[in-house]
């Protein structure tokens, strides 16, 4: 009897280790701290997308696993565990989505402020030679940053799409 129980417990441990170990990080890590560290790196849209995809894939994998597992004389009902894992994965996706939204909004506000500042500079009346030089310099700056502005606008659009 003792050997059978030991064997069964080893089987349970193996079942838990192989099937559910992938989702352990959802609880081990403090979400707030991890999100702050991730946001501090100023990640690209691709980095956000990779993380979002990994959590979505985890949710799908958990949903595809059998909800009842029998190990010798013990029957495990894994539905509540699967539901909990999926809820935690959803919470991580929501947190990442909020970070992505904040990032996109900050980038958009920064770009808007830059464009507004240049627009104000262009409105300056070229009454003197110095004013004319200033306006022409502003036009030159606008031409120089056009590619950068287009790239930033594309990145903002992609962040909102993701």
VEXNU-596962 format. One record per residue: residue number from 1; residue in one letter; y, z, x of N, C-alpha, C in turn. Coordinates in steps of 0.2 Angstrom, whole numbers, always signed. Each point is the difference from the previous one (the first is absolute). Layout:
BEGIN
NODE   resi   resn   nnorth     nup   neast   canorth    caup   caeast   cnorth     cup   ceast
NODE    NUM      A        Y       Z       X         Y       Z        X        Y       Z       X
...
//
This chain:
BEGIN
NODE   resi   resn   nnorth     nup   neast   canorth    caup   caeast   cnorth     cup   ceast
NODE      1      X       -6      +0      +4        +6      +0       -4       +6      +0      +4
NODE      2      X       +0      +4      +6        +6      +0       +4       +1      -6      +3
NODE      3      X       -5      -4      +3        +1      -6       +3       +3      -5      -5
NODE      4      X       -3      +0      -6        +3      -5       -5       +7      +1      -2
NODE      5      X       +2      +7      +0        +7      +1       -2       +4      -2      +6
NODE      6      X       -2      +1      +6        +4      -2       +6       +0      -7      +1
NODE      7      X       -5      -4      -2        +0      -7       +0       +5      -3      -6
NODE      8      X       +0      +3      -5        +4      -2       -6       +8      +2      +2
NODE      9      X       +1      +5      +3        +7      +2       +2       +2      -5      +6
NODE     10      X       -4      -2      +4        +1      -5       +5       +2      -7      -3
NODE     11      X       -4      -1      -5        +1      -7       -4       +7      +1      -4
NODE     12      X       +2      +5      -3        +6      +1       -3       +6      -1      +5
NODE     13      X       -1      +3      +6        +5      +0       +5       +1      -8      +2
NODE     14      X       -6      -3      +1        +0      -7       +2       +4      -4      -5
NODE     15      X       -2      +1      -7        +3      -3       -5       +8      +1      +0
NODE     16      X       +2      +6      +1        +7      +1       +0       +4      -3      +6
NODE     17      X       -4      +0      +6        +3      -2       +6       +1      -8      -1
NODE     18      X       -5      -3      -2        +1      -8       +0       +4      -2      -5
NODE     19      X       -1      +2      -6        +4      -2       -6       +7      +2      -1
NODE     20      X       +2      +6      +2        +6      +2       -2       +5      +2      +6
NODE     21      X       -3      -1      +6        +4      +2       +6       +6      -4      +1
NODE     22      X       +0      -6      -2        +6      -5       +0       +6      +3      -3
NODE     23      X       -1      +4      -6        +5      +2       -4       +3      +7      +2
NODE     24      X       -3      +3      +5        +2      +7       +2       +7      +1      +3
NODE     25      X       +2      -6      +3        +7      +1       +2       +6      +1      -5
NODE     26      X       -2      -2      -7        +4      +1       -5       +2      +7      -1
NODE     27      X       -4      +5      +2        +1      +7       -1       +2      +3      +6
NODE     28      X       -2      -2      +6        +1      +3       +6       +7      -1      +3
NODE     29      X       +3      -5      -2        +7      -1       +2       +5      +2      -5
NODE     30      X       +6      +3      +3        +5      +1       -5       +4      -6      -1
NODE     31      X       +0      -2      -6        +3      -6       -2       +7      -1      +1
NODE     32      X       +4      +6      -1        +7      +0       +1       +2      -2      +8
NODE     33      X       -4      +4      +4        +1      -1       +7       -2      -6      +3
NODE     34      X       -5      -3      -3        -3      -6       +2       +5      -6      -2
NODE     35      X       +3      +1      -6        +5      -5       -2       +6      +0      +4
NODE     36      X       +2      +6      +1        +6      +0       +4       -1      -3      +7
NODE     37      X       -5      +1      +3        -2      -2       +7       +0      -8      -1
NODE     38      X       -4      -2      -5        +0      -8       -1       +7      -3      -1
NODE     39      X       +4      +3      -4        +6      -3       -1       +5      +1      +6
NODE     40      X       -1      +5      +4        +4      +0       +6       -1      -5      +5
NODE     41      X       -6      -3      +0        -1      -6       +4       +3      -6      -2
NODE     42      X       +3      +0      -6        +3      -6       -3       -5      -6      +0
NODE     43      X       -5      +1      -4        -6      -5       +0       +2      -7      -3
NODE     44      X       -3      -5      +2        +1      -6       -3       -3      -1      -7
NODE     45      X       +1      -5      -4        -2      -1       -6       -8      -1      +0
NODE     46      X       -2      -3      +6        -7      -1       +1       -4      +7      +1
NODE     47      X       +3      +5      +3        -3      +6       +1       -1      +4      -7
NODE     48      X       +6      -1      -4        -1      +3       -6       -6      -3      -4
NODE     49      X       +0      -7      +0        -5      -3       -4       -7      +2      +3
NODE     50      X       -1      +0      +6        -7      +2       +3       -2      +7      -3
NODE     51      X       +5      +5      +0        -2      +7       -2       -1      -1      -8
NODE     52      X       +4      -3      -3        -1      -1       -8       -7      -3      -1
NODE     53      X       -2      -5      +3        -6      -3       -1       -6      +4      +2
NODE     54      X       +1      +4      +5        -6      +5       +2       -1      +5      -5
NODE     55      X       +5      +3      -3        -1      +5       -5       -2      -4      -7
NODE     56      X       +2      -6      -1        -3      -3       -6       -7      -2      +1
NODE     57      X       -2      -2      +6        -7      -2       +2       -4      +7      -1
NODE     58      X       +2      +5      +2        -3      +7       +0       -2      +1      -8
NODE     59      X       +5      +0      -4        +0      +1       -7       -6      -5      -3
NODE     60      X       +0      -6      +2        -5      -5       -2       -7      +2      +2
NODE     61      X       -1      +2      +7        -6      +2       +2       -3      +6      -3
NODE     62      X       +5      +5      -2        -3      +6       -3       -2      -2      -7
NODE     63      X       +4      -4      -3        -2      -2       -7       -7      -4      -1
NODE     64      X       -1      -3      +6        -7      -4       +0       -6      +4      +2
NODE     65      X       +1      +6      +2        -6      +4       +2       -3      +3      -6
NODE     66      X       -6      +1      +0        -4      +4       -6       +3      +7      -1
NODE     67      X       +1      +1      -6        +3      +7       -2       -6      +5      -1
NODE     68      X       -6      -2      +0        -5      +5       +0       -5      -1      +6
NODE     69      X       -1      +5      +4        -5      -1       +6       -5      +5      +0
NODE     70      X       -6      -2      +1        -6      +5       +0       -2      +0      +7
NODE     71      X       -1      +6      +2        -2      +2       +7       -6      +5      -2
NODE     72      X       -6      -2      +1        -6      +4       -2       +0      +3      -6
NODE     73      X       +1      +6      -1        +0      +4       -7       +7      +1      -2
NODE     74      X       +5      -2      +4        +7      +1       -2       +4      -6      -3
NODE     75      X       +3      +0      -5        +4      -5       -3       +7      +1      +1
NODE     76      X       +4      -4      +4        +7      +1       +1       +4      -5      -5
NODE     77      X       +5      +3      -4        +4      -3       -4       +7      -1      +4
NODE     78      X       +1      -6      +2        +5      -1       +5       +6      -3      -4
NODE     79      X       +0      -1      -6        +6      -2       -4       +6      +4      +1
NODE     80      X       +0      +6      +0        +6      +4       +1       +3      -1      +7
NODE     81      X       -4      +0      +5        +2      -1       +7       +3      -7      +1
NODE     82      X       -3      -5      -3        +2      -7       +0       +7      +0      -3
NODE     83      X       +1      +3      -6        +6      +0       -3       +6      +3      +4
NODE     84      X       -2      +6      +3        +5      +3       +4       +2      -4      +6
NODE     85      X       -5      -3      +3        +2      -5       +6       +4      -5      -2
NODE     86      X       -1      -3      -6        +4      -6       -3       +7      +3      -1
NODE     87      X       +1      +6      -3        +6      +3       -2       +4      +1      +7
NODE     88      X       -3      +3      +5        +3      +1       +6       +2      -7      +4
NODE     89      X       -4      -5      -1        +2      -6       +3       +6      -3      -4
NODE     90      X       +0      +1      -6        +6      -3       -4       +6      +4      +2
NODE     91      X       -1      +7      +1        +6      +4       +2       +3      -3      +7
NODE     92      X       -5      -2      +4        +3      -3       +7       +3      -6      -1
NODE     93      X       -3      -5      -5        +3      -6       -1       +7      +1      -3
NODE     94      X       +1      +5      -5        +6      +1       -3       +5      +2      +6
NODE     95      X       -2      +5      +4        +5      +2       +5       +2      -5      +5
NODE     96      X       -5      -5      +2        +2      -5       +4       +5      -5      -4
NODE     97      X       -1      -1      -6        +4      -4       -4       +7      +2      -1
NODE     98      X       +1      +7      +0        +6      +3       +0       +4      -1      +6
NODE     99      X       -4      +1      +6        +3      -1       +7       +2      -7      +0
NODE    100      X       -4      -5      -2        +2      -7       +1       +6      -2      -4
NODE    101      X       +0      +3      -6        +6      -1       -4       +7      +3      +3
NODE    102      X       -1      +6      +3        +6      +3       +3       +2      -4      +6
NODE    103      X       -5      -3      +4        +1      -4       +6       +4      -6      -2
NODE    104      X       -3      -3      -5        +3      -7       -3       +7      +1      -2
NODE    105      X       +1      +6      -4        +7      +1       -3       +5      +2      +6
NODE    106      X       -2      +4      +5        +4      +1       +6       +2      -6      +4
NODE    107      X       -5      -4      +1        +1      -7       +3       +5      -4      -4
NODE    108      X       -1      +0      -6        +4      -4       -5       +8      +2      +0
NODE    109      X       +0      +7      +0        +7      +3       +0       +4      -1      +7
NODE    110      X       -4      +0      +5        +3      -1       +7       +2      -7      +0
NODE    111      X       -4      -5      -2        +2      -7       +0       +6      -1      -4
NODE    112      X       +0      +3      -6        +5      -1       -5       +7      +2      +3
NODE    113      X       +0      +6      +4        +6      +3       +3       +2      -5      +5
NODE    114      X       -5      -3      +4        +2      -4       +5       +4      -6      -2
NODE    115      X       -3      -3      -6        +2      -6       -3       +7      +1      -3
NODE    116      X       +1      +6      -3        +6      +2       -3       +6      +1      +5
NODE    117      X       -2      +3      +6        +5      +1       +5       +2      -7      +3
NODE    118      X       -5      -5      +1        +2      -6       +2       +5      -4      -5
NODE    119      X       -2      +1      -7        +4      -3       -5       +7      +3      +0
NODE    120      X       +1      +6      +1        +6      +3       +0       +4      -2      +6
NODE    121      X       -3      -1      +6        +3      -3       +6       +2      -7      -1
NODE    122      X       -3      -4      -4        +2      -7       -2       +6      +0      -4
NODE    123      X       +0      +5      -4        +6      +0       -5       +7      +2      +3
NODE    124      X       +0      +1      +6        +6      +2       +4       +4      -7      +1
NODE    125      X       +6      +1      -2        +5      -6       +0       +2      -1      +7
NODE    126      X       -2      -7      +2        +2      -2       +7       +8      -1      +1
NODE    127      X       +4      +5      -1        +7      -1       +1       +2      -1      +7
NODE    128      X       -3      +4      +4        +2      -1       +8       -6      -3      +3
NODE    129      X       +2      -1      +7        -6      -3       +4       -5      +5      +1
NODE    130      X       +1      +6      +1        -5      +5       +0       -4      +0      -6
NODE    131      X       +3      +0      -6        -4      +0       -6       -5      -6      +0
NODE    132      X       +3      -6      +2        -4      -6       -1       -6      +1      +5
NODE    133      X       +1      +2      +6        -5      +1       +5       -5      +5      -3
NODE    134      X       +2      +5      -3        -5      +5       -3       -4      -3      -5
NODE    135      X       +3      -4      -5        -4      -4       -5       -5      -5      +3
NODE    136      X       +2      -3      +5        -4      -5       +3       -6      +3      +4
NODE    137      X       +2      +6      +3        -6      +4       +3       -5      +2      -5
NODE    138      X       +3      +2      -6        -5      +3       -5       -4      -6      -3
NODE    139      X       +3      -6      +0        -4      -6       -2       -5      -1      +5
NODE    140      X       +1      +0      +6        -4      -1       +6       -6      +5      -1
NODE    141      X       +2      +7      -1        -5      +5       -1       -5      -1      -5
NODE    142      X       +3      -3      -6        -4      -2       -6       -5      -5      +2
NODE    143      X       +2      -5      +4        -5      -5       +2       -5      +2      +5
NODE    144      X       +2      +5      +4        -5      +3       +5       -5      +4      -4
NODE    145      X       +2      +4      -5        -5      +4       -3       -4      -3      -6
NODE    146      X       +1      -6      -2        -3      -3       -6       -7      +0      +1
NODE    147      X       -3      -1      +5        -8      +0       +1       -2      +7      -1
NODE    148      X       +3      +5      +3        -2      +7       -1       +1      +2      -7
NODE    149      X       +5      -2      -3        +1      +2       -7       -5      -3      -5
NODE    150      X       -2      -6      +2        -5      -4       -4       -7      +4      +1
NODE    151      X       -1      +2      +6        -7      +3       +2       +0      +7      -4
NODE    152      X       +6      +4      +0        +0      +6       -3       -1      +0      -7
NODE    153      X       +3      -5      -3        +0      -2       -7       -7      -1      -2
NODE    154      X       -4      -4      +4        -7      -2       -2       -4      +6      +1
NODE    155      X       +1      +4      +5        -4      +7       +0       +1      +4      -6
NODE    156      X       +6      +1      -2        +2      +4       -6       -4      -3      -6
NODE    157      X       +0      -7      -1        -3      -3       -5       -8      +2      +0
NODE    158      X       -2      -1      +6        -8      +1       +1       -1      +8      -1
NODE    159      X       +4      +4      +2        -1      +7       -2       +0      +2      -7
NODE    160      X       +4      -3      -4        +0      +1       -7       -6      -4      -3
NODE    161      X       -2      -5      +2        -6      -4       -2       -6      +4      +1
NODE    162      X       -1      +4      +6        -6      +3       +2       +0      +7      -5
//
